[in-house]
Amino acid sequence: MSPTALQAHPATPPKARPTTVTPSRQVHAIWLALLAAPVAAGGNSPVLILPDMAHSLGVRTADATWLVTVFAWAMAVGTPLMAGLLRRRGLGAALKLSAALIVTGTAVLAVAPWLPLAMAGRAAQAAGGAGLITAAMSLAGSVRRMGVITAGFGTLGAVGPLLGSTLASTASWRVSLAVGAVALLAVPAVVRRADLSAPHHPTPFDGRGAALLVLTATALVLVPRWPLPAIAAAVVSAVLLALHIRSRPTGFVPAALLRSRAFVLSAALACTLATSYFALLFTVPQLLRDRTDWSSATIGTGQLVALLAGSALSMALAAAAARMTRPRVLTILLAFGAAAPLTAALTPWAPLLLLVAALAVFTTSAGQATLAVYATAATPAAQRPTAIGLFSLCYQLGGAFGPAVAAAIALS
């Protein structure tokens, strides 16, 4: 409207505009938990059915364990890659690719007659799951909401073996490996509520940095299977990655993030707690078999109840963490995190080992929730997905190291 028109009708009130309500952009924590937690159940579902899977695929049980290893590898390397995609292309692209990978991987597993093809399907599932977990954690925004995600992750991870065994006995082991696809039910709700816009990134993608990080993570994941060559490869790739970061400090792995004391200490502690948890997850049942006359069903039920109780307590700590000082929260995590392995090693009363399982899942779930927020609190918004991806990578490495520690204990 021109100034002349405004002067011609000085007494005319402005035309009323309809009131619009802008919807909240925050996704409910329950949807975020549903987006992330089923991946944990899908990852643990093969634990009790490896012989059935091996028989169906015509391989030895030892060879079938590659389905577990490749899942852990794809989760580890997929997490920072999906975080990089989220950072550069936005949440919409990350969710679409993650959903496509899960659907494709599940479809491949449904018909795969050979182990290599089944491994490819399992890797696709894990990479897609890594994207969904990264998306959920990037949308959390607070310790309490992060606690809902990690508690759900711990709970479904605890019931994963039993759920996988039940589905395998009533239907097929292939159905057991499709459990993670339940997470796709949350994608429409997240798409409706979250900001899917892609951020502007004028700098080109750092392909060399991404490749070196993938090589380093791959070598670390393979350390339990081939210690000496994997350690040598990890050292070489880590040195090359460090040199690359020095020459390109704003690349795929930002140098500023590695110089952040809060990020480095949080990620290191998360890796330590995860290693302890996954080691005790395999060690406690063996110790109970050695020290008691309990049946396998009794041991499995007892450990399941302990893990569920620990997951519930982790959510309680995450909810209370907002009213507590950071040193106090870290003291609780360190104290209970140390108490779990010490109790397992020193207790003369075997049933107390169930408390060990509860403490282990409590510290790792609560630690993942609180430490992820601490690690990203001082991170610029543009680098937050990268920080979450690298932090989650450290947690996933604990999942690879823990079973190796358990195997060393069992053989000692």
N, C-alpha and C positions, 0 to 999 in steps of 0.2 A: 504493500500500500504506500502511495506517495505521500509526502508531507502535506500537499494541497488537500488531499482527501481527508487527512486527519484534522485539518483546520475546518473543513466544511461540516463536520459532525462532532463538535467538541463534547456534546452531552451524551453521545451514544456510548453505552457501556460496552466493554469488550465482549465478544461472543463467548458464551460459556463453552468450555471444552470438556468433553467427557473425561471423567477421572479413570485413570488406568492404574492398576496395581502391578508393580514390578515384582515378579516372583523371586523368592530367595534363590540364590545360586548355590546354596549349600546342600550337598547330597546327604541324606540321612545315613547315620553310621551303620545301620542295619544293612542297607544296600551295599555299602563299602565292604562290610564283612562278608556278605554273600558273593561279592565280586572276587574276593581274594581267598577265602577260607577253603572252598572246595578243592583248590589246587593241592592243598596239604593232604586231604583225604586221597586224592588221586595219586599223589606221589608215594604214599605209604601203602596203598591197596595191594601191591604185589608181594608184600613181605611174607605172607603165609601161603601163597599159592604158586610160588616159583616152580615146584616140581610139576604141577599141572600144566603150567605154561610151557615148560621145557618139553614135556611129553607131547603136547599138541604141536609144537614147532619142530619136533624131531631132533632136539639137541640135548646136551647134558644140562643138569641143573646149574652147574658152575657157569656154563655159557649163558644161561638165561639171566644171570645176575647183571649182564650188560644192559638189560632193560632198566635196571635201577641206576647203574652208573651213567648211562647216557641221559637219563632224566635229570640227575644232579648236575651233569655238565651243561646241558642246555639251559637249566635254570640259572646257573652261575654266569654263563656268558651272555645269556639272553637278557638278564636284568639291566646291565649298563647299556646294552644296545637299545633296548626298548626305552630306557630313560632318555637316551640321546634322541630317539625319534620323537618322544613326547616333547622334549625341549625345543626341537626345531620345527616340527610339523603340527604340534598341538595334540590335545587329548583325543580329538576325533580320529585322527590318523592312527594313533596308538591303539585305540579300542577296536577299530576296524581290522587292523592287521592281526591283533591278538585273537579276536574272535575267529577270523579266517584260519589262523594256524590251528586253533583248538578243533574246529570243525573238520579241517583236512586231516589232522593227526588222528582224530577219533575214527574217521571214516577209513583211513588206512589200516588202523589196528583192528577194525571190525572184520577185515577180509585178508589180512596179511598171512600168507602161508609160510613165510621164511623169516628167520630171525633178523637179518639185516633190514628188511622192509618194516618189520615191527619196530625196530630201533629208530628208524626214520620217523615213523608215526609218533613214537614216544617223545622224540626230540621236538617235533612240532608242537605237541601238547605242552611240553615244558616251556618252550619259548613263548607260546601264547599265554600260558599261566603267569610267566614272569612279567609280561606286559600288563596283565590285569592287576597283579599285586602292586606293581609300580604305580599304576593309575590310582588304585585305592589309597595307597600311602600318600601320594601327592595331593589328594583331596581331603586328607584327614584334618590337618590344620591344628590339632591340639592333642595333648597326651591322652586325654580321656577318650576321644574318638579313635586315636591310634590304638588304645588299649582294647577297644571293642574288636578291631580288626585282628590284632595279634592273639587275643584270647580265642576268637573264633578259629584262627589258624591253628592254635595249639589244640583246641578241642577236637576239630575234625581230623587233625593229624593223629590224635590219640585213637580215635575210633576207626581210622583208615584201614589198618590191618584186619580187624574183625569185620568191618563192612565189606572189604574186598573178598574175604573168605566166604561170607554169607552169600554174596551175589554170585560167586563162582560156583558154590554148591547148588544154588537154586536155579541159576541160569547158565552163565559161562564166564570164564576168566576175562573174556573180551569185554563183557559188560562191566566188570570190576574196574577195568582201566578207563572206562568212560565216565567215571564219577566226577572228574574235574569239569566236565562240560556243563554241570549244573550251574556253574558260575555265569554262564551266558544269560541266565534268567535275569541277572541284575543289570546287564548292559543297557537295555532300553530305559530303565529308570535313571541310570547315570547320564545317558545321552540327553534326556529331557531336562535335567536339572543343572548339569555342569556346563562350564564355558568351554566350548570345543574349538574356539578360534585358534589359528596358528600364529605364533609370535613371529616377528620379523627378525631374521638373522642375516646380516650382510656378509658375514664371514663364511667362507666355504667349509664344507664338511671335512673334518680331520680324519680321513680314512686310514692313514698310517697309525695314528694314535689309537684308533679303535681296533685295528688289526693287532697291534702289539699288546693291548690290554686283553684281547681275546686269547692270544697265544699264552700270555702269562697265567690267566685264569685256567686255561685248559691244562697246562702243565701242573698247576697246583692241584687240580681235581684228580689228576692221574697219579699223584704221589703215592696214595695207598696201594695202587696196583703195581707200579714199577718205580720204586723209591729213587734209586740212583739216577737213572736217565731223566726221570721227571723233574727231580730237584735241579739237575744240571741245566735242563731246558728252561726251568722257571727262573734260575739265576740269570742266564743269558738274556732271556726276553725281558726280565725286569730291568736289567742294566740298560738295554736298548730303549725301553720305555722311559726310563729316567732321563736319558740323554735327549729323547724326543721332547719330553715335557719341558726340559730346560731351553730347547730351541724354539718351542712353540707353547708358551705358558698359558695361552687362552684356548688351547685345542680341546680334544675330546676329554682329556683328564686335566682340568684346570689346576695350574700350579698354586693359585691362591687357596684352593680347597685343601690341598695337601699341607699348606703352611698353617692351616687353622688347627690350633691345638684341640679345640672342642671337637672338631670333626674326627681327627685322627684318633684321639683317645676313645671317643664314643664307638667308632668303628672297630677298633682293636678289642675293646671290652665286649662288644656284641659278638665278635668272632670267637672270643674265649668262652663266653657263656654258651654259645651254640655248640661249640666243640664238646664242652662238658656234658651238655644235655644229650646230644646224640650218642656220645660214648656210654653214658649211663643208661640210655634207652635200650641198648643192646646188652649191657653188662648186668644190670639188675636181674633180669629173668634168669640168666645163667647162674648168678650167685644164689638166687632163691632155690634153684634146682639142686645146687651143691650143698646148701646148708639146711634144707628142709625136705620133708617127704611130701610136699604139696604136688598135686597133679598139674599138668600143663594148663588145664582149664582154670584151675584156681589161681595159678600165677598170672595168667592172662587177664582174668577178671579183676584181680587185686590191682594190677598195674594200671588197667584202664580206669578204675575208680580213682586211683591216686593221681593220674594225669588229668582227669577231668576236674578234680578238686584243685589242683595246682593252676589250671587254666582259669578257673573262676576267681581264685585269689589274685592272679595277675591282673585281671580286669579291675578288681577292687583297688589294687595299688595304683594302677594307671588313673583311676578316677580320683584318688586322693592326692596324687602327685602334684596337681595344680595348687594345692594348699600347703605343700611342703617345700622346703628349700632344696636346691639341687644337691648340696653335700649330703643331706640326710637321705635322699633317694639313692644316691650312689653308695652310701654306707650300707643301706639295706640290701642292695643288689650284690655288693661285694661280700657281705657277711653270709647271706644265704647261698650265694654262688659258691663260696668256699666250703660251707657246711655240707653241701650235698656230696661231693667226692670224698671228703674226710670221713663223713659218717659211713659211707659205703665201704671205706677201707678199714675202719676201726670198730664198727659196731659189733658187739658179741651177740646181739639179738636179731635174728634174721628178719622177722616181720618189720623191723624198723627200716628195712630197705625200701618198703613201699613209701615211707616218708621221703626217702632220698629221691624217688621218682617224682613225687609231688614238688619237692623243692627245686628240682632241676627244671621242670617245665614252668614253674612259677618264675624263676629268675630269668630264663631265656625269653619267655613271652612278655613279662613286664619290662625286661631290659630292652627288647626290641621296640616296644612302644615308647618308652621314655627316652632312650638313647637316640632313636631316630629323630625325635623332635629336637633334642639337644644338638645333634649333629648338623641340623639344617637351620637352626634358629638364627644364626648370624650369617647365613648364606644369602647372597642377593637373589631376588625372586627369579631372575633369568637362569641361575645355576641350580635352583632347588631340585628340579628333576634329576640333574646329574648327581647331586649330592645323595639323593635317595637311592639312585641306582648303584652308586659305588658303596654306600652303606649296606644295601641289601646284598651286594656281591660278597662283602665280608661275612655276613650272616650265612649265606649259602656255602661259603668255603668251610665254615664250621660244620655244616652238614656233611661235607666230604671227609673232613679230618676225623670227626667223632667216631664213625664206625671203624676206622683204621686203629684208633687208640683202643677201642673195645677189643678188636682182634688181637692186638699186642698183649693186652691184659689177659685174655683168655688163653693165649699160648704160653704165658709166662709161668 
